[in-house]
Amino acid sequence: MSDIEREVHAVAGRARDAAADLAPLSRAVKDAALLAIADALVKRSDEITAANAEDVARAREDGTSPAMVDRLTLTPQRIEAIAEAVREIVELPDPVGESVRGSVLPNGLDLRQIRVPLGVIGIIYEGRPNVTVDAAALCLKSGNAALLRGSSSAYSSNTAIVGVLRDALEGTGVPVDAVQMVPGRTRESSTALMRARGLVDVLIPRGGGSLIQAVVRDSTVPVIETGEGLCHVYVDADADLDKAVAITTNAKAQRCSVCNSAETLLVHEAVAEEFLPRVLRALGESGVTVHGDPRVLEAAAAHPTGARVVEATEEDWATEYLSMDLAVRVVPTIDEALAHIRRYSTQHTEAIVTDSLKASRYFVSRVDSAAVMVNASTRFTDGGEFGFGAEIGISTQKLHARGPMGLTEMTSTKYVVTGDGHLK
């Protein structure tokens, strides 16, 4: 075992001990600790921003894009917003101890299934230091110990933030080792975390598709896949075209760099002639580049709208752009739209725009994704929008949790059986 593996296993072992002490704590104790964290973040914001300035300077020297530098940057105002998000988590119900179901069996045994923490949760994420606080707070509220492995680009920021969090936990009743930063800045430390089966209960990767797939491929610890979203909007033959234009534009352009933005638009040929010029104009006005099939290119040539339209390639149908780009295809039937979605979807979110109840039910029953929207933008797939409060990510898998993962999805269950000297 290498030195870094020993270090990672050591922090994981401490996290496991902390998780055992954290699990039975009351909501009042956990909430008080979270409020202490929120206050400490604001009080020590100068210390955090100074560390963050080191990361930002390195990022600029390395030629990092302005958008990525902005995501990395912390200001006193942003730290206050992060602290406020922690306070909002305090207001959320605590799922731990909730009774899922129960009954008295014919033999008199009292059977109860209750929610319990998962245990030790490892989070591997990219260069957004706010995730350090979000993940730690969600784990604490749900009774889990957090092992945080951020990217090297935010190493100074994350080190300072975790120091503040751990100091804030002193004297609260919550074990300090319930929040730890995974040691090391190289891939070796991430790999060691992925291989810490028996010490870590679950890994949650947060970031781009390449990060998520690397964790899924290399980990021996169970992984909850989150985030990668190749989302589709299908405009049906019976669609209200005004709604279809508005939904398409919102799903793509309202915020294009997130996992619930639309990446492909499928249009039924029965409405293509009327709909395409309208939607191309709206997309063009929003600054979207359209990657179109031959029918879309023909419509763009026949009805110049000012939109930038280029020929779509096979790669476009499989691309999560996370940019102001949208692949557009005309399909002859709803079944062809469904076949396209089955082939290319990452099972995040798909939407249908239609006034036909039959078509909407057909679409919903045949789409195998975490969320299906009917006459609504894909941008609504979000824990906050669903009323869950904060979320740790959006699961695109089928085991344990699917869709936006709030506090409830960060728990498992156990059965408690109470008898009176019962023997089998």
C-alpha positions in Angstrom: 0.0 0.0 0.0 1.4 3.4 -1.0 1.7 6.3 1.4 -1.3 8.2 -0.1 -3.4 5.0 0.2 -2.5 4.8 3.8 -3.5 8.4 4.4 -6.8 8.1 2.6 -7.6 4.9 4.4 -6.8 6.6 7.7 -9.2 9.5 7.1 -11.8 7.0 5.9 -11.4 5.0 9.1 -11.9 8.2 11.2 -14.9 9.0 9.1 -16.4 5.6 9.8 -16.0 6.1 13.6 -17.5 9.5 13.3 -20.4 8.2 11.3 -21.3 5.8 14.1 -21.4 8.6 16.6 -23.2 11.0 14.2 -26.0 8.6 13.2 -28.0 8.7 16.6 -27.7 12.4 17.1 -30.9 14.4 17.3 -32.0 17.0 14.8 -31.5 19.7 17.4 -27.8 18.8 17.7 -27.2 18.6 14.0 -29.1 21.8 13.3 -27.1 23.7 15.9 -23.9 22.5 14.3 -25.0 23.6 10.9 -25.9 27.1 12.2 -22.4 27.2 13.8 -21.0 26.4 10.4 -23.0 29.1 8.6 -21.8 31.7 11.2 -18.2 30.6 10.9 -18.2 30.9 7.1 -19.3 34.5 7.3 -17.0 35.3 10.2 -13.9 33.9 8.5 -14.8 34.9 4.9 -11.5 37.0 4.6 -9.5 33.8 5.3 -11.5 31.9 2.7 -11.3 34.5 0.0 -7.5 34.9 0.6 -7.1 31.2 0.0 -9.4 31.3 -3.0 -7.4 34.1 -4.5 -4.4 31.7 -4.8 -6.6 29.2 -6.7 -7.9 32.0 -9.0 -4.4 33.3 -9.7 -3.2 29.8 -10.7 -6.3 29.3 -12.9 -5.6 32.5 -14.8 -1.9 31.6 -15.2 -3.0 28.2 -16.6 -5.2 29.9 -19.2 -8.5 28.6 -17.6 -11.6 30.0 -19.4 -13.3 33.0 -17.9 -16.4 31.0 -17.2 -14.5 28.4 -15.2 -12.6 31.1 -13.3 -15.9 32.7 -12.4 -17.2 29.3 -11.1 -14.1 29.0 -9.0 -14.2 32.5 -7.6 -15.5 33.2 -4.1 -16.4 36.7 -2.8 -17.7 37.8 0.6 -21.2 38.0 -1.1 -20.9 34.5 -2.5 -19.8 33.2 0.9 -22.8 34.8 2.5 -25.0 33.1 0.0 -23.3 29.8 0.7 -23.9 30.3 4.5 -27.5 31.2 3.8 -27.9 27.9 1.9 -26.7 26.1 5.0 -29.3 27.9 7.1 -31.9 26.8 4.6 -30.8 23.2 5.1 -31.4 23.6 8.8 -35.1 24.3 8.1 -35.5 21.1 6.1 -37.1 18.0 7.9 -34.7 15.4 9.2 -35.3 12.1 7.5 -33.4 10.0 10.0 -35.6 7.9 12.1 -38.7 8.4 9.9 -40.9 5.3 9.8 -41.3 4.2 6.2 -43.8 1.4 7.0 -44.7 -0.9 9.8 -47.2 -3.4 11.1 -47.9 -6.0 13.8 -47.4 -9.4 12.3 -49.9 -12.3 13.0 -47.5 -13.7 15.5 -47.5 -10.5 17.5 -44.1 -9.2 16.4 -44.0 -5.4 15.9 -42.2 -4.6 12.6 -40.9 -1.2 11.7 -38.8 0.0 8.7 -37.0 3.2 9.6 -34.7 5.6 7.7 -31.0 5.5 8.7 -27.9 7.3 7.3 -25.9 5.7 4.5 -22.8 6.0 6.7 -19.6 7.4 5.0 -20.2 9.3 1.8 -17.3 10.2 -0.5 -17.9 13.1 -2.9 -15.6 13.6 -5.8 -16.2 16.9 -7.6 -14.7 19.5 -9.9 -13.6 23.1 -9.3 -16.6 24.7 -7.5 -15.6 25.3 -3.8 -19.2 26.0 -2.8 -19.8 22.2 -3.3 -17.5 21.6 -0.4 -20.0 23.4 2.0 -23.1 22.1 0.2 -22.0 18.5 0.4 -20.8 18.6 4.0 -24.0 20.3 5.2 -26.3 17.8 3.4 -24.3 14.9 4.7 -24.4 16.2 8.3 -28.1 16.9 8.2 -28.8 13.3 7.0 -26.5 11.8 9.6 -23.6 10.9 7.2 -19.9 11.5 7.5 -18.5 13.4 4.5 -15.2 12.7 2.7 -14.6 15.6 0.3 -12.3 15.2 -2.7 -12.4 18.4 -4.8 -10.3 19.2 -7.8 -6.7 20.4 -7.5 -7.8 23.7 -9.0 -9.7 24.6 -5.8 -7.2 23.0 -3.4 -6.4 26.1 -1.4 -10.0 27.1 -1.2 -11.2 23.7 -0.1 -8.5 23.4 2.5 -9.5 26.7 4.1 -13.2 25.9 3.9 -12.8 22.4 5.5 -10.7 24.0 8.2 -13.5 26.4 9.0 -16.1 23.7 9.0 -14.1 21.4 11.3 -13.4 24.3 13.7 -17.1 25.2 13.8 -18.0 21.6 14.8 -15.8 21.7 17.9 -18.0 21.6 21.0 -21.3 21.1 19.1 -21.7 17.4 19.8 -21.1 16.5 16.2 -17.8 14.6 15.7 -15.2 16.8 14.0 -14.2 13.9 11.8 -17.7 13.9 10.3 -16.2 16.4 7.8 -12.8 15.6 6.3 -10.9 16.5 3.2 -9.3 13.6 1.3 -5.5 14.1 1.4 -3.5 14.5 -1.8 -3.9 16.5 -5.0 -3.1 13.8 -7.6 -5.3 11.2 -9.2 -3.8 8.6 -6.9 -5.7 10.0 -3.9 -9.0 9.9 -5.9 -8.3 6.3 -6.9 -7.5 5.4 -3.3 -10.9 6.8 -2.2 -12.6 4.8 -5.0 -11.0 1.6 -3.8 -11.7 2.1 -0.1 -14.5 -0.4 -0.1 -15.5 -1.4 3.5 -14.5 2.0 4.8 -16.6 4.2 2.4 -20.3 3.3 1.9 -21.0 5.2 -1.3 -19.3 7.6 -3.7 -21.1 10.5 -5.4 -19.3 12.1 -8.3 -20.3 15.7 -9.3 -19.0 17.2 -12.5 -18.8 16.5 -16.2 -19.4 13.2 -18.0 -15.7 12.3 -18.1 -15.4 12.6 -14.3 -18.6 10.6 -13.6 -17.6 7.8 -16.0 -14.1 7.6 -14.6 -15.5 7.1 -11.1 -18.0 4.5 -12.3 -15.4 2.7 -14.2 -12.6 2.6 -11.6 -14.5 2.5 -8.3 -15.0 -0.6 -6.2 -17.1 1.4 -3.8 -20.8 1.7 -4.8 -21.4 4.8 -7.0 -24.4 6.9 -7.4 -24.2 8.4 -10.9 -25.2 12.0 -11.1 -25.3 15.0 -13.3 -24.6 13.9 -16.9 -27.6 15.2 -18.9 -28.3 14.7 -22.6 -31.8 16.0 -22.3 -34.4 16.0 -25.2 -37.4 18.1 -26.0 -39.9 16.4 -28.4 -42.5 18.6 -30.2 -45.4 16.4 -31.0 -47.8 16.6 -34.0 -50.5 17.9 -31.6 -48.3 20.5 -29.9 -49.3 24.1 -29.1 -46.5 25.7 -31.1 -46.4 28.9 -29.0 -45.7 26.7 -26.0 -43.3 24.6 -27.9 -41.2 27.7 -28.9 -41.2 29.0 -25.4 -40.3 25.6 -23.8 -37.6 24.9 -26.2 -35.9 28.3 -25.8 -36.1 28.1 -22.0 -34.8 24.6 -21.9 -31.8 25.5 -24.0 -31.0 29.1 -23.3 -32.2 30.0 -19.8 -28.9 28.5 -18.4 -27.1 26.3 -20.9 -24.2 25.1 -18.7 -26.2 22.9 -16.4 -27.2 19.2 -16.6 -30.9 19.8 -17.0 -30.6 22.1 -20.1 -31.9 20.6 -23.4 -29.3 19.4 -25.9 -31.5 17.9 -28.6 -34.8 19.0 -30.1 -37.0 16.5 -32.0 -39.8 17.8 -34.1 -42.6 15.8 -35.6 -42.7 16.2 -39.4 -46.4 17.2 -39.3 -45.6 20.5 -37.6 -42.0 21.0 -38.9 -42.9 23.3 -41.8 -44.7 25.8 -39.5 -42.6 25.3 -36.3 -39.0 25.2 -37.5 -38.9 28.9 -38.8 -40.4 30.1 -35.6 -38.2 28.1 -33.3 -35.1 28.9 -35.3 -35.8 32.6 -35.0 -36.3 32.4 -31.3 -33.1 30.3 -30.8 -31.2 32.7 -33.0 -32.3 35.7 -31.0 -31.1 33.8 -27.9 -27.7 33.2 -29.4 -28.1 29.5 -29.9 -26.2 27.7 -32.7 -28.4 25.0 -34.3 -26.9 21.7 -35.5 -29.6 20.6 -37.9 -30.5 17.5 -40.0 -31.3 18.0 -43.7 -34.9 19.0 -43.1 -33.7 21.7 -40.6 -31.1 23.0 -43.1 -33.8 23.2 -45.8 -36.1 25.2 -43.5 -33.3 27.5 -42.5 -32.5 28.2 -46.2 -36.1 28.7 -47.2 -36.9 31.0 -44.2 -33.8 33.0 -43.2 -34.1 33.9 -39.5 -30.6 35.1 -38.7 -30.0 32.0 -36.6 -26.7 30.2 -37.1 -27.5 26.8 -38.5 -24.8 24.2 -39.3 -25.1 20.6 -40.5 -25.5 18.0 -37.7 -23.1 15.1 -37.5 -23.6 11.7 -35.8 -21.5 13.1 -32.9 -24.0 15.9 -32.3 -26.8 13.6 -31.3 -24.6 12.1 -28.6 -23.1 15.4 -27.3 -23.9 17.1 -24.0 -22.9 20.6 -25.2 -23.4 22.5 -21.9 -23.1 25.5 -24.3 -25.4 27.6 -26.5 -25.7 24.7 -29.1 -28.7 22.6 -29.8 -29.0 19.6 -32.1 -32.3 19.6 -34.0 -33.9 16.7 -36.0 -37.2 16.1 -37.7 -38.8 12.8 -37.0 -41.7 11.1 -38.8 -43.5 9.6 -35.8 -43.5 9.7 -32.0 -42.0 6.2 -32.1 -39.0 7.5 -34.0 -38.6 10.2 -31.4 -38.6 7.6 -28.7 -36.2 5.4 -30.5 -33.8 8.4 -30.9 -34.1 9.1 -27.1 -33.5 5.5 -26.2 -30.3 5.5 -28.3 -28.7 8.7 -27.2 -30.3 9.7 -23.8 -28.3 9.7 -20.6 -31.6 9.0 -18.8 -31.7 12.4 -17.1 -34.7 14.4 -18.4 -36.9 14.3 -21.5 -39.8 16.5 -22.4 -42.8 16.3 -24.7 -44.9 19.2 -25.9 -48.4 18.1 -26.9 -52.1 18.8 -26.4 -52.8 15.1 -26.9 -53.4 13.2 -23.6 -52.9 9.9 -25.6 -49.5 11.1 -26.9 -48.3 12.3 -23.5 -49.3 9.1 -21.8 -47.6 7.1 -24.5 -44.4 9.1 -24.2 -44.3 9.0 -20.4 -44.9 5.2 -20.3 -42.0 4.6 -22.8 -39.4 7.0 -21.8 -36.9 5.5 -19.3 -35.4 8.5 -17.7 -35.3 9.9 -14.2 -37.7 12.7 -15.0 -40.2 13.2 -17.8 -41.8 16.6 -18.5 -45.1 17.1 -20.2 -45.5 20.7 -21.5 -42.8 22.0 -19.2 -39.1 22.8 -19.6 -36.4 20.3 -18.7 -34.9 23.0 -16.5 -37.4 22.0 -13.7 -35.5 18.9 -12.9 -34.0 20.2 -9.7 -34.3 19.5 -6.0 -35.3 23.1 -5.2 -37.8 23.2 -8.0 -39.3 19.9 -6.8 -39.7 21.3 -3.3 -37.0 19.1 -1.8 -34.8 22.0 -0.7 -31.2 21.4 -1.3 -29.9 18.5 -3.3 -26.5 16.7 -3.6 -27.0 15.9 -7.3 -29.4 14.4 -9.8 -29.1 10.6 -10.0 -29.4 9.1 -13.5 -29.2 5.5 -12.3 -31.9 3.2 -11.1 -30.7 1.7 -7.8 -31.5 3.4 -4.5 -32.1 6.9 -5.7 -33.2 8.4 -9.0 -33.7 12.0 -10.0 -32.9 14.9 -7.7 -31.3 13.6 -4.5 -32.5 15.4 -1.4 -32.0 14.5 2.2 -34.3 11.5 2.0 -32.2 10.0 -0.8 -29.1 10.2 1.4 -30.6 7.6 3.7 -31.1 3.9 3.6 -33.4 1.9 5.9 -33.3 -0.8 8.5 -35.9 -3.0 10.1 -36.6 -2.9 13.8 -38.5 -6.0 15.1 -39.8 -5.9 18.7 -41.1 -9.0 20.4 -42.0 -10.3 23.8 -39.8 -13.4 24.1 -40.8 -14.6 20.6 -39.2 -17.8 19.4 -39.4 -19.3 15.9 
